[in-house]
């Protein structure tokens, strides 16, 4: 009986605790942190641009387009 236990003791698998972080986990953390930094930086730049850059000026409407719009609305254009 003691011999059976002695033989089975040699077959025991010893699991060692992993030392450090898994390399795949490190790569994943680096990629996620860069993406997060990218999106936060873009949002900060967007907010800064909204405050500092004046709004775009609209192009003036041409007289030809003004006439066309008035005709569509049923108002006769002046001078016709």
Secondary structure, 3 states (H helix, E strand, C coil): CHHHHHHHHHCCCCCCCCCCCCHHHHHHHHHHHHHHHHHHHHHHHHHHHHHHCCCCCCCCCCHHHHHHHHHHHCCCCCCC
